Amino acid sequence: MNKYSLLIFCSLLVTLCSCKHLPGHCKDATDTLSLYPDYKEVCIPYNIAPLNFRINNEATSYLTSIRSKNGKTLIISGKDVEISLKDWKSLLAANKGEDLIVQVYAKQNVFWTKYPAFTDHIAPEMIDNYVTYRYIQPVYTTYEDMSINQRNLENFDVKVLYDNRLLSTEKEGQCVNCHSFQNYNKTGNMQFHVRGRMGGTVIIENNQIKKVDPKVEGMYANAVYPSWHPTMNLIAYSTNKTGQNFHTKDLQKIEVLDDKSDLVLYNVEKNEVSPIETTDGWLETYPYWSPDGKSLYYSCARYAPKLDNIEKDVILNYKNIKYNILRKSFDPATLTFGPSDTVVSAASIGKSATLPRVSPDGNYLLFSMGDFGNFHIWHKSSDLYLMDLHTGTYKNLAAVNSPDVESYHSWSSNGRWIIFTSRRDDGGYARLYIAYFDKNGEAHKPFVLPQKKPVFYKRSFKSFNIPEFTVKPVTASCHELVKAIRKEPVKATAKQ
């Protein structure tokens, strides 16, 4: 055998030895297959990153096969099933609308067992490429470690848009929150708030970054909880006098309470603020524009304090404050609002509804409803609900909800996917879950945002909140944002 033939033979031998083959003879497993995260029987977008998972069942060796109608079968060895991004993308792209069959084999000593296969469905609709969220420690005494991050959902790339530690000092902390985009960032317009050191509202518009102070004379608090009009450079805010109180025994640990809140409109081009709703005796918060920009939804509660000390009154009576969802018409030509009408009368059934989010087609209203209050991220009673805006009927999204918190939800730009935060894993940390929403108006079993390492959530001590889908990334660099935040904010004026 000459050298050339020997080289070919050795190459073939290496190739054959490196190939993974499924066992030909094996028994059916007697125990139930346990995975972390649970990616069994879910519907997934065809452009999502690989759903890597860990096999919890004890064995000495593992093989996992992943197949569909078209393309080659993927075979992965090991307890941690980490799938090749290239192979996964190729398999899903070739099987839009088909089923994905996953089967796990486990070996004990010399004997192989086979677990029943589970099926995931590959939806024919894609998910938006990016989601932006706040990444934060779930603690109450410090806020020195938080960031606004942007994740590419087609892979595992994460970009830190801004980290508050960049400008915090040992004595002066900084909080960043309430990021918001205009129309899924199709225009490139974005805003977020900086609280504490070098505070102000950062606005990215027409590729320009500026810091403004939208608190004008007569406003008792800063503008928060933004919603950017889908086609106009207008941002609806609520202005909230907010306090935090802490339980000593309750598992929910914290209450975030408003004793005053109103709605205002900020004109980005004119740097001008005008009132939307400032009715005494009512708490208005969480504004959200309809997709056509002709209606503004918001949460509203009746609150008439009985004590002169309002802060004490709200602490004693916080469980009696229950929010409804209201809607105001808006005329884009005259920039005027009409009267309010009640969309969800939650208080009439002893519940509290917040965070209204209208689907991109205008057919559905997604909201959270709990026993009381509006800061449902801490309320274990909080579930997601769906209203048909044509019939006015709503229902609990049982397929999506868990015994723990569901909140901070948003729609994808095509209306086929919902993303929200849930504490269902351990009751302490909020993670991002994604659920398919089909053309019949039904939500499917959600799955946690996939990570490159299956044990990521076991080792992460931070929460995710305020997820917002975008169709393209934020182009501003962290350096550019730091430069803008260092400047003094431009003071807004009140509309005369």
C-alpha positions as CSV (number, residue, x, y, z in Angstrom):
1,M,0.0,0.0,0.0
2,N,1.5,3.3,-1.1
3,K,1.5,6.5,1.0
4,Y,-1.4,8.0,-0.8
5,S,-3.6,4.9,-0.3
6,L,-2.6,4.7,3.3
7,L,-3.6,8.4,3.8
8,I,-7.0,7.8,2.3
9,F,-7.6,4.6,4.4
10,C,-6.7,6.4,7.6
11,S,-9.0,9.3,6.7
12,L,-11.9,7.0,6.1
13,L,-11.1,5.1,9.3
14,V,-11.2,8.3,11.3
15,T,-14.4,9.4,9.7
16,L,-16.1,6.1,10.4
17,C,-14.9,6.0,14.0
18,S,-16.2,9.5,14.6
19,C,-19.7,8.9,13.3
20,K,-22.4,8.4,15.9
21,H,-24.8,5.5,15.4
22,L,-28.0,4.9,17.3
23,P,-28.1,1.5,19.1
24,G,-29.7,-1.3,17.1
25,H,-30.9,-3.3,20.1
26,C,-32.3,-1.6,23.2
27,K,-35.1,-1.9,25.7
28,D,-37.9,0.5,26.4
29,A,-37.1,2.7,29.4
30,T,-39.3,2.2,32.4
31,D,-38.8,5.6,34.0
32,T,-40.1,9.0,32.6
33,L,-37.7,11.1,30.6
34,S,-36.8,14.3,32.5
35,L,-35.3,17.2,30.7
36,Y,-34.1,20.7,31.8
37,P,-35.3,23.0,30.5
38,D,-38.6,21.3,29.5
39,Y,-38.7,21.6,25.7
40,K,-41.2,18.7,25.2
41,E,-44.3,19.1,23.1
42,V,-43.9,22.8,22.3
43,C,-44.3,24.8,19.1
44,I,-41.2,26.7,18.0
45,P,-40.4,29.3,15.3
46,Y,-38.2,28.0,12.4
47,N,-35.6,30.7,13.1
48,I,-35.1,30.1,16.8
49,A,-31.7,29.2,18.3
50,P,-31.2,25.6,19.2
51,L,-33.2,24.3,22.2
52,N,-30.3,22.8,24.1
53,F,-31.2,20.7,27.2
54,R,-29.8,18.5,29.9
55,I,-31.0,14.9,30.4
56,N,-31.7,14.5,34.1
57,N,-32.1,10.7,34.1
58,E,-29.0,8.9,35.4
59,A,-27.0,6.8,32.9
60,T,-23.4,6.2,31.9
61,S,-23.8,7.3,28.2
62,Y,-26.5,9.1,26.2
63,L,-27.4,9.6,22.6
64,T,-30.2,11.9,21.3
65,S,-31.6,11.9,17.8
66,I,-33.4,14.9,16.3
67,R,-35.2,14.4,13.0
68,S,-38.0,15.7,10.8
69,K,-39.6,15.0,7.4
70,N,-36.8,16.5,5.4
71,G,-33.0,16.6,5.9
72,K,-30.6,14.5,7.8
73,T,-31.1,13.2,11.4
74,L,-29.0,15.0,14.0
75,I,-27.3,12.7,16.6
76,I,-25.8,14.3,19.7
77,S,-24.0,12.4,22.5
78,G,-23.8,13.4,26.1
79,K,-25.9,14.3,29.0
80,D,-26.0,17.9,27.8
81,V,-27.6,18.1,24.4
82,E,-25.8,21.0,22.7
83,I,-26.9,21.1,19.1
84,S,-24.8,22.5,16.2
85,L,-26.3,25.9,15.2
86,K,-25.6,25.3,11.5
87,D,-27.2,21.8,11.5
88,W,-30.2,23.0,13.6
89,K,-30.9,26.0,11.3
90,S,-30.7,23.7,8.2
91,L,-33.1,21.2,9.7
92,L,-35.7,23.7,10.8
93,A,-35.5,25.8,7.6
94,A,-36.3,22.6,5.6
95,N,-39.2,21.6,7.7
96,K,-41.4,24.7,8.3
97,G,-44.8,23.5,9.4
98,E,-43.6,20.0,10.1
99,D,-42.9,18.1,13.3
100,L,-39.6,17.7,15.0
101,I,-39.1,14.2,16.6
102,V,-36.7,14.0,19.5
103,Q,-35.7,10.6,21.0
104,V,-33.3,9.9,23.8
105,Y,-31.2,6.8,24.4
106,A,-29.5,6.0,27.7
107,K,-26.9,3.4,28.5
108,Q,-26.4,1.7,31.9
109,N,-23.3,-0.4,31.9
110,V,-23.6,-2.3,28.6
111,F,-27.4,-2.1,28.1
112,W,-29.1,0.6,26.1
113,T,-32.7,1.8,26.8
114,K,-34.9,4.0,24.6
115,Y,-37.2,6.7,25.9
116,P,-40.5,7.4,24.1
117,A,-39.9,10.1,21.5
118,F,-41.5,13.6,22.1
119,T,-42.6,15.9,19.3
120,D,-42.1,19.6,18.9
121,H,-43.9,21.4,16.1
122,I,-42.0,23.8,13.8
123,A,-44.3,26.8,13.1
124,P,-44.4,28.2,9.5
125,E,-44.1,31.7,10.9
126,M,-40.8,33.2,12.1
127,I,-40.1,35.1,15.3
128,D,-38.7,38.6,15.4
129,N,-34.9,38.5,15.3
130,Y,-34.3,40.4,18.6
131,V,-35.6,40.8,22.1
132,T,-34.4,43.6,24.4
133,Y,-34.8,43.2,28.2
134,R,-33.5,44.4,31.5
135,Y,-31.1,42.0,33.2
136,I,-31.2,42.6,37.0
137,Q,-30.6,41.0,40.4
138,P,-33.9,40.4,42.1
139,V,-32.9,42.2,45.3
140,Y,-34.4,45.2,47.0
141,T,-31.5,47.0,48.8
142,T,-29.3,47.6,45.8
143,Y,-29.5,48.4,42.1
144,E,-25.8,48.8,41.2
145,D,-25.7,45.8,38.9
146,M,-28.2,46.0,36.0
147,S,-28.1,46.4,32.3
148,I,-30.3,46.6,29.2
149,N,-29.4,43.7,27.0
150,Q,-30.3,42.8,23.4
151,R,-30.5,39.1,22.5
152,N,-30.4,37.7,18.9
153,L,-33.0,35.0,19.0
154,E,-31.5,33.2,16.0
155,N,-28.4,32.4,17.9
156,F,-27.0,33.0,21.4
157,D,-25.4,36.5,20.8
158,V,-26.1,39.0,23.5
159,K,-25.2,42.7,23.2
160,V,-25.2,44.9,26.3
161,L,-26.8,48.1,25.2
162,Y,-26.1,49.9,28.5
163,D,-24.7,48.8,31.9
164,N,-25.5,51.1,34.8
165,R,-22.1,50.3,36.4
166,L,-20.4,52.3,33.7
167,L,-21.4,55.6,35.4
168,S,-22.3,54.6,38.9
169,T,-19.9,55.4,41.8
170,E,-19.5,54.0,45.2
171,K,-21.7,56.6,46.7
172,E,-24.1,57.4,43.8
173,G,-26.0,54.6,42.1
174,Q,-27.8,54.6,38.8
175,C,-30.9,52.7,37.7
176,V,-31.9,52.1,34.0
177,N,-35.3,51.0,33.0
178,C,-38.4,51.3,30.8
179,H,-36.9,50.9,27.4
180,S,-39.3,51.3,24.6
181,F,-39.2,51.2,20.7
182,Q,-41.3,52.7,18.0
183,N,-43.1,50.0,16.0
184,Y,-40.7,47.2,16.8
185,N,-37.7,49.4,16.1
186,K,-38.6,49.6,12.4
187,T,-37.8,53.3,12.5
188,G,-34.7,52.9,14.8
189,N,-36.4,55.1,17.4
190,M,-35.8,54.0,21.0
191,Q,-35.9,55.5,24.5
192,F,-35.0,54.5,28.1
193,H,-34.8,56.1,31.5
194,V,-31.8,56.8,33.7
195,R,-32.6,57.3,37.4
196,G,-30.3,58.5,40.1
197,R,-26.8,59.6,39.0
198,M,-26.9,61.7,35.8
199,G,-30.6,61.0,35.5
200,G,-32.8,61.8,32.4
201,T,-34.6,60.1,29.6
202,V,-32.4,59.0,26.7
203,I,-34.0,59.2,23.3
204,I,-32.6,57.8,20.0
205,E,-34.3,59.3,17.1
206,N,-33.1,59.7,13.4
207,N,-29.8,58.2,14.5
208,Q,-29.3,61.0,17.0
209,I,-29.0,60.5,20.8
210,K,-30.2,63.1,23.2
211,K,-31.0,63.2,26.9
212,V,-34.1,65.1,28.0
213,D,-36.0,65.9,31.2
214,P,-39.7,65.5,30.5
215,K,-40.8,66.6,34.0
216,V,-42.4,70.0,33.6
217,E,-44.0,72.3,36.1
218,G,-47.0,70.8,37.7
219,M,-45.8,67.2,37.4
220,Y,-45.2,65.7,40.8
221,A,-42.9,62.8,39.4
222,N,-40.9,61.8,36.4
223,A,-42.4,60.4,33.2
224,V,-42.3,56.6,33.2
225,Y,-43.9,53.5,31.6
226,P,-43.6,54.7,28.0
227,S,-45.4,53.8,24.8
228,W,-44.1,55.3,21.5
229,H,-46.8,56.1,18.9
230,P,-46.5,53.6,16.0
231,T,-46.1,56.3,13.3
232,M,-45.7,59.7,15.0
233,N,-42.9,61.1,17.2
234,L,-45.1,61.1,20.3
235,I,-44.6,59.1,23.5
236,A,-47.3,58.5,26.0
237,Y,-46.1,58.3,29.6
238,S,-47.5,57.9,33.0
239,T,-46.2,60.0,35.8
240,N,-46.3,58.0,39.1
241,K,-45.7,58.8,42.7
242,T,-44.5,55.4,43.7
243,G,-43.3,53.8,46.9
244,Q,-42.0,50.4,47.9
245,N,-43.0,48.5,51.0
246,F,-41.7,45.1,52.3
247,H,-43.4,42.2,53.9
248,T,-41.8,40.3,56.8
249,K,-43.7,37.1,56.3
250,D,-45.5,37.1,52.9
251,L,-43.8,35.1,50.2
252,Q,-44.3,37.9,47.8
253,K,-41.8,40.0,49.8
254,I,-42.4,43.4,48.3
255,E,-45.3,45.7,47.3
256,V,-44.8,48.5,44.8
257,L,-47.6,51.0,45.3
258,D,-48.8,54.2,43.6
259,D,-50.7,56.8,45.6
260,K,-50.9,59.2,42.6
261,S,-50.5,58.7,38.9
262,D,-51.5,60.4,35.6
263,L,-51.0,60.3,31.9
264,V,-49.0,62.8,29.8
265,L,-48.0,63.1,26.2
266,Y,-44.4,64.0,25.1
267,N,-43.8,65.5,21.7
268,V,-40.3,64.3,20.7
269,E,-39.7,66.9,18.0
270,K,-41.0,69.9,20.0
271,N,-39.7,68.6,23.4
272,E,-43.1,69.5,24.7
273,V,-45.3,67.8,27.3
274,S,-49.1,68.0,27.6
275,P,-51.6,66.2,29.9
276,I,-53.7,63.3,28.7
277,E,-55.6,62.3,31.8
278,T,-55.1,63.8,35.2
279,T,-58.4,63.2,37.0
280,D,-58.4,63.5,40.8
281,G,-59.4,60.4,42.6
282,W,-58.2,58.1,39.8
283,L,-54.8,56.3,39.3
284,E,-53.9,56.1,35.6
285,T,-50.9,54.2,34.4
286,Y,-49.3,51.8,31.8
287,P,-50.4,53.6,28.6
288,Y,-50.2,51.6,25.3
289,W,-51.0,52.7,21.8
290,S,-53.2,50.6,19.4
291,P,-51.3,49.5,16.2
292,D,-53.2,52.0,14.1
293,G,-52.3,54.8,16.5
294,K,-55.9,55.9,17.0
295,S,-56.5,54.6,20.5
296,L,-54.6,54.7,23.8
297,Y,-55.2,51.9,26.3
298,Y,-54.2,52.2,29.9
299,S,-54.9,50.9,33.4
300,C,-57.0,52.9,35.8
301,A,-58.1,52.5,39.4
302,R,-60.4,54.5,41.7
303,Y,-58.6,55.6,44.8
304,A,-60.0,58.0,47.4
305,P,-57.8,58.0,50.5
306,K,-59.6,58.2,53.8
307,L,-56.6,59.3,55.8
308,D,-54.7,62.6,55.6
309,N,-51.5,60.6,55.5
310,I,-51.9,59.2,52.0
311,E,-48.8,57.0,52.2
312,K,-50.1,55.4,55.3
313,D,-53.6,55.1,53.7
314,V,-52.3,53.2,50.6
315,I,-50.2,50.8,52.8
316,L,-53.3,49.9,54.8
317,N,-55.6,49.6,51.8
318,Y,-53.4,48.4,49.0
319,K,-55.3,45.2,48.5
320,N,-58.5,47.1,47.8
321,I,-57.0,49.1,44.9
322,K,-58.0,47.3,41.7
323,Y,-57.4,48.5,38.2
324,N,-59.6,48.4,35.1
325,I,-58.4,48.8,31.5
326,L,-59.7,51.9,29.7
327,R,-59.3,53.3,26.2
328,K,-59.2,56.8,24.8
329,S,-59.7,57.6,21.1
330,F,-56.9,59.8,19.5
331,D,-57.0,62.0,16.5
332,P,-53.6,62.1,14.8
333,A,-54.5,65.2,12.8
334,T,-55.3,67.4,15.8
335,L,-53.3,65.5,18.5
336,T,-56.4,65.4,20.7
337,F,-57.9,62.7,22.8
338,G,-61.6,61.7,23.2
339,P,-63.4,60.5,26.3
340,S,-62.5,57.2,28.0
341,D,-64.4,54.0,27.8
342,T,-64.0,50.9,29.9
343,V,-62.6,47.8,28.1
344,V,-62.0,45.4,31.0
345,S,-64.0,46.0,34.1
346,A,-61.7,43.9,36.4
347,A,-62.7,45.7,39.6
348,S,-66.3,44.6,39.2
349,I,-65.2,41.0,39.6
350,G,-62.8,41.7,42.4
351,K,-59.6,41.6,40.2
352,S,-57.0,44.0,39.0
353,A,-55.9,44.3,35.3
354,T,-52.7,45.9,34.1
355,L,-50.3,46.1,31.2
356,P,-52.7,46.2,28.2
357,R,-51.0,45.1,25.0
358,V,-52.9,45.1,21.7
359,S,-51.9,42.5,19.0
360,P,-50.4,43.9,15.8
361,D,-53.6,43.1,13.8
362,G,-55.7,44.9,16.4
363,N,-57.9,41.9,17.1
364,Y,-56.7,40.9,20.6
365,L,-55.8,42.5,23.9
366,L,-53.3,40.8,26.1
367,F,-53.1,41.8,29.7
368,S,-52.2,40.5,33.2
369,M,-54.8,40.2,35.9
370,G,-54.2,39.6,39.6
371,D,-55.9,40.0,42.9
372,F,-54.9,43.7,43.4
373,G,-52.5,46.5,42.5
374,N,-50.7,47.1,39.2
375,F,-47.1,45.9,39.8
376,H,-47.9,42.3,39.1
377,I,-44.3,41.2,38.6
378,W,-44.4,40.4,42.4
379,H,-47.9,39.0,42.6
380,K,-48.2,35.2,42.5
381,S,-51.9,35.6,41.6
382,S,-50.9,37.3,38.3
383,D,-51.9,35.4,35.1
384,L,-52.1,36.4,31.5
385,Y,-55.6,37.0,29.9
386,L,-56.7,37.5,26.3
387,M,-59.6,39.6,25.1
388,D,-61.2,39.4,21.7
389,L,-61.7,43.1,20.9
390,H,-64.5,42.3,18.4
391,T,-66.7,40.5,20.9
392,G,-65.4,42.0,24.2
393,T,-65.0,38.6,25.8
394,Y,-61.8,37.5,27.5
395,K,-60.4,34.3,29.0
396,N,-57.5,33.1,31.1
397,L,-54.7,31.8,28.9
398,A,-54.5,28.5,30.7
399,A,-52.0,26.9,28.3
400,V,-49.5,29.7,29.1
401,N,-50.0,30.3,32.8
402,S,-48.5,28.6,35.9
403,P,-49.1,28.7,39.6
404,D,-46.5,31.5,39.9
405,V,-46.1,35.0,38.4
406,E,-46.8,35.8,34.7
407,S,-46.3,39.4,33.7
408,Y,-44.4,41.9,31.4
409,H,-45.7,40.5,28.1
410,S,-45.4,41.7,24.5
411,W,-46.4,40.6,21.0
412,S,-44.1,39.8,18.1
413,S,-44.5,42.0,15.0
414,N,-46.4,39.3,13.1
415,G,-48.7,38.5,16.1
416,R,-47.8,34.9,16.1
417,W,-45.6,34.9,19.2
418,I,-45.9,36.1,22.8
419,I,-43.0,36.7,25.1
420,F,-43.4,37.2,28.9
421,T,-41.7,36.9,32.2
422,S,-42.5,34.0,34.6
423,R,-41.2,32.9,38.0
424,R,-42.5,29.4,37.5
425,D,-39.0,27.7,37.7
426,D,-38.2,28.5,41.3
427,G,-40.5,31.3,42.5
428,G,-37.6,33.8,42.8
429,Y,-36.1,34.5,39.4
430,A,-38.1,35.9,36.4
431,R,-37.2,34.3,33.1
432,L,-38.4,34.9,29.5
433,Y,-40.9,32.5,28.1
434,I,-42.1,32.3,24.5
435,A,-45.5,30.9,23.4
436,Y,-47.0,30.4,19.9
437,F,-50.3,32.2,19.2
438,D,-52.1,30.6,16.3
439,K,-54.5,32.0,13.7
440,N,-57.4,30.6,15.7
441,G,-56.6,32.8,18.7
442,E,-55.2,30.0,20.8
443,A,-51.9,30.2,22.8
444,H,-49.7,27.1,23.1
445,K,-47.4,25.7,25.7
446,P,-44.6,28.2,26.3
447,F,-40.8,27.4,26.4
448,V,-38.1,29.3,28.2
449,L,-35.7,31.4,26.1
450,P,-33.0,28.9,24.9
451,Q,-29.4,29.3,26.0
452,K,-26.1,27.8,24.7
453,K,-25.5,26.0,27.9
454,P,-28.5,24.0,29.2
455,V,-27.7,24.8,32.8
456,F,-27.5,28.5,32.3
457,Y,-30.6,29.2,34.4
458,K,-29.3,27.0,37.2
459,R,-26.2,29.2,37.4
460,S,-27.6,32.6,36.7
461,F,-28.6,34.8,39.7
462,K,-30.3,37.5,37.7
463,S,-33.9,38.1,36.5
464,F,-35.1,39.1,33.1
465,N,-37.8,41.7,32.7
466,I,-39.6,44.1,30.3
467,P,-39.0,42.0,27.1
468,E,-39.6,43.9,23.9
469,F,-39.4,42.3,20.4
470,T,-37.6,44.2,17.6
471,V,-37.1,43.4,14.0
472,K,-33.6,44.9,13.8
473,P,-30.9,45.7,16.4
474,V,-30.2,48.9,18.2
475,T,-27.3,50.5,16.3
476,A,-26.1,52.9,18.9
477,S,-23.0,51.8,20.7
478,C,-22.6,51.6,24.5
479,H,-19.9,54.3,24.2
480,E,-22.3,56.6,22.4
481,L,-24.9,56.2,25.1
482,V,-22.4,56.8,27.9
483,K,-21.4,60.0,26.1
484,A,-25.0,61.2,25.9
485,I,-25.9,60.3,29.5
486,R,-22.9,62.3,30.8
487,K,-24.5,65.5,29.4
488,E,-27.1,67.6,31.2
489,P,-30.6,66.8,30.1
490,V,-32.6,69.3,27.9
491,K,-35.5,70.5,29.9
492,A,-38.9,69.9,28.3
493,T,-41.5,72.6,28.2
494,A,-45.2,72.4,29.0
495,K,-47.6,72.9,26.1
496,Q,-49.4,76.1,26.3
